[in-house]
Amino acid sequence: MWRDICLNNPKDIVKHIKGYQQALDKLSTLIENNQSEELEKLFSDAKSARDSWLKD
């Protein structure tokens, strides 16, 4: 099933994978550079987004 989903929607799936990769690259850079304030903001923003989704 997953194979067929991937093969029938390659552009959308690759687009989202690249978005995840960019987010992970940003997180990795913040950690490597010891950017504590930016990390705190990133996690705070993520929590706010998650809380908003759970309300709906």
Backbone as XML, in Angstrom:
<?xml version="1.0"?>
<chain id="A" units="angstrom">
  <residue number="1" name="MET">
    <atom name="N" x="0.820" y="-1.191" z="0.000"/>
    <atom name="CA" x="0.000" y="0.000" z="0.000"/>
    <atom name="C" x="0.872" y="1.267" z="0.000"/>
  </residue>
  <residue number="2" name="TRP">
    <atom name="N" x="1.852" y="1.352" z="0.921"/>
    <atom name="CA" x="2.680" y="2.557" z="1.008"/>
    <atom name="C" x="3.496" y="2.764" z="-0.256"/>
  </residue>
  <residue number="3" name="ARG">
    <atom name="N" x="3.919" y="1.667" z="-0.862"/>
    <atom name="CA" x="4.657" y="1.773" z="-2.121"/>
    <atom name="C" x="3.795" y="2.466" z="-3.165"/>
  </residue>
  <residue number="4" name="ASP">
    <atom name="N" x="2.549" y="2.041" z="-3.279"/>
    <atom name="CA" x="1.640" y="2.624" z="-4.263"/>
    <atom name="C" x="1.355" y="4.092" z="-3.964"/>
  </residue>
  <residue number="5" name="ILE">
    <atom name="N" x="1.192" y="4.425" z="-2.700"/>
    <atom name="CA" x="0.965" y="5.826" z="-2.323"/>
    <atom name="C" x="2.152" y="6.679" z="-2.754"/>
  </residue>
  <residue number="6" name="CYS">
    <atom name="N" x="3.362" y="6.190" z="-2.474"/>
    <atom name="CA" x="4.570" y="6.945" z="-2.854"/>
    <atom name="C" x="4.707" y="7.072" z="-4.362"/>
  </residue>
  <residue number="7" name="LEU">
    <atom name="N" x="4.454" y="5.995" z="-5.077"/>
    <atom name="CA" x="4.626" y="6.019" z="-6.527"/>
    <atom name="C" x="3.547" y="6.829" z="-7.235"/>
  </residue>
  <residue number="8" name="ASN">
    <atom name="N" x="2.400" y="6.977" z="-6.615"/>
    <atom name="CA" x="1.317" y="7.739" z="-7.230"/>
    <atom name="C" x="1.304" y="9.211" z="-6.833"/>
  </residue>
  <residue number="9" name="ASN">
    <atom name="N" x="2.124" y="9.591" z="-5.850"/>
    <atom name="CA" x="2.165" y="10.976" z="-5.377"/>
    <atom name="C" x="3.592" y="11.459" z="-5.158"/>
  </residue>
  <residue number="10" name="PRO">
    <atom name="N" x="4.494" y="11.197" z="-6.090"/>
    <atom name="CA" x="5.910" y="11.482" z="-5.819"/>
    <atom name="C" x="6.211" y="12.953" z="-5.552"/>
  </residue>
  <residue number="11" name="LYS">
    <atom name="N" x="5.622" y="13.857" z="-6.303"/>
    <atom name="CA" x="5.945" y="15.278" z="-6.130"/>
    <atom name="C" x="5.552" y="15.773" z="-4.744"/>
  </residue>
  <residue number="12" name="ASP">
    <atom name="N" x="4.338" y="15.460" z="-4.329"/>
    <atom name="CA" x="3.874" y="15.918" z="-3.016"/>
    <atom name="C" x="4.670" y="15.279" z="-1.890"/>
  </residue>
  <residue number="13" name="ILE">
    <atom name="N" x="4.936" y="14.001" z="-2.004"/>
    <atom name="CA" x="5.666" y="13.307" z="-0.942"/>
    <atom name="C" x="7.089" y="13.832" z="-0.835"/>
  </residue>
  <residue number="14" name="VAL">
    <atom name="N" x="7.762" y="13.992" z="-1.959"/>
    <atom name="CA" x="9.137" y="14.508" z="-1.939"/>
    <atom name="C" x="9.153" y="15.938" z="-1.402"/>
  </residue>
  <residue number="15" name="LYS">
    <atom name="N" x="8.160" y="16.738" z="-1.768"/>
    <atom name="CA" x="8.079" y="18.112" z="-1.258"/>
    <atom name="C" x="8.011" y="18.118" z="0.266"/>
  </residue>
  <residue number="16" name="HIS">
    <atom name="N" x="7.196" y="17.252" z="0.830"/>
    <atom name="CA" x="7.055" y="17.209" z="2.287"/>
    <atom name="C" x="8.296" y="16.624" z="2.959"/>
  </residue>
  <residue number="17" name="ILE">
    <atom name="N" x="8.911" y="15.644" z="2.335"/>
    <atom name="CA" x="10.160" y="15.095" z="2.884"/>
    <atom name="C" x="11.226" y="16.182" z="2.930"/>
  </residue>
  <residue number="18" name="LYS">
    <atom name="N" x="11.332" y="16.970" z="1.868"/>
    <atom name="CA" x="12.323" y="18.050" z="1.844"/>
    <atom name="C" x="12.023" y="19.103" z="2.907"/>
  </residue>
  <residue number="19" name="GLY">
    <atom name="N" x="10.749" y="19.361" z="3.151"/>
    <atom name="CA" x="10.377" y="20.288" z="4.218"/>
    <atom name="C" x="10.810" y="19.773" z="5.583"/>
  </residue>
  <residue number="20" name="TYR">
    <atom name="N" x="10.605" y="18.479" z="5.819"/>
    <atom name="CA" x="11.059" y="17.874" z="7.082"/>
    <atom name="C" x="12.572" y="17.946" z="7.197"/>
  </residue>
  <residue number="21" name="GLN">
    <atom name="N" x="13.263" y="17.686" z="6.083"/>
    <atom name="CA" x="14.726" y="17.754" z="6.101"/>
    <atom name="C" x="15.204" y="19.159" z="6.452"/>
  </residue>
  <residue number="22" name="GLN">
    <atom name="N" x="14.549" y="20.164" z="5.901"/>
    <atom name="CA" x="14.929" y="21.546" z="6.209"/>
    <atom name="C" x="14.705" y="21.855" z="7.690"/>
  </residue>
  <residue number="23" name="ALA">
    <atom name="N" x="13.593" y="21.387" z="8.227"/>
    <atom name="CA" x="13.306" y="21.617" z="9.647"/>
    <atom name="C" x="14.341" y="20.919" z="10.525"/>
  </residue>
  <residue number="24" name="LEU">
    <atom name="N" x="14.707" y="19.696" z="10.163"/>
    <atom name="CA" x="15.720" y="18.971" z="10.934"/>
    <atom name="C" x="17.090" y="19.615" z="10.799"/>
  </residue>
  <residue number="25" name="ASP">
    <atom name="N" x="17.408" y="20.120" z="9.605"/>
    <atom name="CA" x="18.680" y="20.830" z="9.415"/>
    <atom name="C" x="18.742" y="22.072" z="10.299"/>
  </residue>
  <residue number="26" name="LYS">
    <atom name="N" x="17.628" y="22.795" z="10.375"/>
    <atom name="CA" x="17.583" y="23.990" z="11.222"/>
    <atom name="C" x="17.793" y="23.613" z="12.685"/>
  </residue>
  <residue number="27" name="LEU">
    <atom name="N" x="17.096" y="22.576" z="13.134"/>
    <atom name="CA" x="17.236" y="22.118" z="14.511"/>
    <atom name="C" x="18.670" y="21.679" z="14.787"/>
  </residue>
  <residue number="28" name="SER">
    <atom name="N" x="19.234" y="20.926" z="13.878"/>
    <atom name="CA" x="20.613" y="20.458" z="14.029"/>
    <atom name="C" x="21.586" y="21.625" z="14.137"/>
  </residue>
  <residue number="29" name="THR">
    <atom name="N" x="21.406" y="22.627" z="13.298"/>
    <atom name="CA" x="22.278" y="23.804" z="13.321"/>
    <atom name="C" x="22.159" y="24.546" z="14.647"/>
  </residue>
  <residue number="30" name="LEU">
    <atom name="N" x="20.944" y="24.714" z="15.127"/>
    <atom name="CA" x="20.746" y="25.397" z="16.410"/>
    <atom name="C" x="21.448" y="24.647" z="17.539"/>
  </residue>
  <residue number="31" name="ILE">
    <atom name="N" x="21.340" y="23.333" z="17.520"/>
    <atom name="CA" x="21.978" y="22.524" z="18.560"/>
    <atom name="C" x="23.495" y="22.605" z="18.444"/>
  </residue>
  <residue number="32" name="GLU">
    <atom name="N" x="24.009" y="22.424" z="17.233"/>
    <atom name="CA" x="25.463" y="22.457" z="17.021"/>
    <atom name="C" x="26.071" y="23.792" z="17.424"/>
  </residue>
  <residue number="33" name="ASN">
    <atom name="N" x="25.339" y="24.868" z="17.192"/>
    <atom name="CA" x="25.844" y="26.207" z="17.485"/>
    <atom name="C" x="25.451" y="26.706" z="18.874"/>
  </residue>
  <residue number="34" name="ASN">
    <atom name="N" x="24.860" y="25.805" z="19.658"/>
    <atom name="CA" x="24.511" y="26.134" z="21.042"/>
    <atom name="C" x="23.648" y="27.394" z="21.135"/>
  </residue>
  <residue number="35" name="GLN">
    <atom name="N" x="22.666" y="27.508" z="20.249"/>
    <atom name="CA" x="21.804" y="28.682" z="20.190"/>
    <atom name="C" x="20.575" y="28.453" z="21.081"/>
  </residue>
  <residue number="36" name="SER">
    <atom name="N" x="20.771" y="28.659" z="22.370"/>
    <atom name="CA" x="19.745" y="28.297" z="23.346"/>
    <atom name="C" x="18.458" y="29.112" z="23.195"/>
  </residue>
  <residue number="37" name="GLU">
    <atom name="N" x="18.578" y="30.395" z="22.949"/>
    <atom name="CA" x="17.367" y="31.223" z="22.830"/>
    <atom name="C" x="16.545" y="30.818" z="21.612"/>
  </residue>
  <residue number="38" name="GLU">
    <atom name="N" x="17.220" y="30.556" z="20.502"/>
    <atom name="CA" x="16.521" y="30.147" z="19.286"/>
    <atom name="C" x="15.883" y="28.771" z="19.463"/>
  </residue>
  <residue number="39" name="LEU">
    <atom name="N" x="16.583" y="27.863" z="20.170"/>
    <atom name="CA" x="16.009" y="26.550" z="20.458"/>
    <atom name="C" x="14.756" y="26.688" z="21.315"/>
  </residue>
  <residue number="40" name="GLU">
    <atom name="N" x="14.830" y="27.527" z="22.328"/>
    <atom name="CA" x="13.677" y="27.742" z="23.205"/>
    <atom name="C" x="12.493" y="28.269" z="22.402"/>
  </residue>
  <residue number="41" name="LYS">
    <atom name="N" x="12.734" y="29.210" z="21.497"/>
    <atom name="CA" x="11.662" y="29.758" z="20.661"/>
    <atom name="C" x="11.088" y="28.688" z="19.731"/>
  </residue>
  <residue number="42" name="LEU">
    <atom name="N" x="11.959" y="27.900" z="19.133"/>
    <atom name="CA" x="11.515" y="26.832" z="18.238"/>
    <atom name="C" x="10.594" y="25.858" z="18.976"/>
  </residue>
  <residue number="43" name="PHE">
    <atom name="N" x="11.014" y="25.427" z="20.177"/>
    <atom name="CA" x="10.207" y="24.492" z="20.948"/>
    <atom name="C" x="8.916" y="25.140" z="21.446"/>
  </residue>
  <residue number="44" name="SER">
    <atom name="N" x="8.975" y="26.396" z="21.807"/>
    <atom name="CA" x="7.782" y="27.111" z="22.251"/>
    <atom name="C" x="6.777" y="27.244" z="21.106"/>
  </residue>
  <residue number="45" name="ASP">
    <atom name="N" x="7.276" y="27.599" z="19.927"/>
    <atom name="CA" x="6.400" y="27.707" z="18.754"/>
    <atom name="C" x="5.777" y="26.355" z="18.405"/>
  </residue>
  <residue number="46" name="ALA">
    <atom name="N" x="6.569" y="25.292" z="18.510"/>
    <atom name="CA" x="6.063" y="23.949" z="18.216"/>
    <atom name="C" x="4.966" y="23.563" z="19.207"/>
  </residue>
  <residue number="47" name="LYS">
    <atom name="N" x="5.166" y="23.884" z="20.476"/>
    <atom name="CA" x="4.154" y="23.579" z="21.490"/>
    <atom name="C" x="2.870" y="24.354" z="21.225"/>
  </residue>
  <residue number="48" name="SER">
    <atom name="N" x="3.008" y="25.614" z="20.862"/>
    <atom name="CA" x="1.820" y="26.426" z="20.565"/>
    <atom name="C" x="1.052" y="25.851" z="19.384"/>
  </residue>
  <residue number="49" name="ALA">
    <atom name="N" x="1.767" y="25.448" z="18.345"/>
    <atom name="CA" x="1.118" y="24.859" z="17.172"/>
    <atom name="C" x="0.420" y="23.555" z="17.547"/>
  </residue>
  <residue number="50" name="ARG">
    <atom name="N" x="1.098" y="22.710" z="18.303"/>
    <atom name="CA" x="0.520" y="21.433" z="18.726"/>
    <atom name="C" x="-0.718" y="21.667" z="19.583"/>
  </residue>
  <residue number="51" name="ASP">
    <atom name="N" x="-0.640" y="22.581" z="20.529"/>
    <atom name="CA" x="-1.788" y="22.879" z="21.386"/>
    <atom name="C" x="-2.969" y="23.390" z="20.568"/>
  </residue>
  <residue number="52" name="SER">
    <atom name="N" x="-2.684" y="24.193" z="19.554"/>
    <atom name="CA" x="-3.735" y="24.723" z="18.691"/>
    <atom name="C" x="-4.415" y="23.596" z="17.907"/>
  </residue>
  <residue number="53" name="TRP">
    <atom name="N" x="-3.625" y="22.659" z="17.399"/>
    <atom name="CA" x="-4.196" y="21.537" z="16.643"/>
    <atom name="C" x="-5.058" y="20.661" z="17.534"/>
  </residue>
  <residue number="54" name="LEU">
    <atom name="N" x="-4.629" y="20.479" z="18.787"/>
    <atom name="CA" x="-5.371" y="19.601" z="19.689"/>
    <atom name="C" x="-6.698" y="20.209" z="20.121"/>
  </residue>
  <residue number="55" name="LYS">
    <atom name="N" x="-6.794" y="21.545" z="20.089"/>
    <atom name="CA" x="-8.048" y="22.222" z="20.448"/>
    <atom name="C" x="-9.122" y="21.974" z="19.408"/>
  </residue>
  <residue number="56" name="ASP">
    <atom name="N" x="-8.701" y="21.932" z="18.149"/>
    <atom name="CA" x="-9.662" y="21.824" z="17.039"/>
    <atom name="C" x="-10.255" y="20.476" z="16.935"/>
  </residue>
</chain>
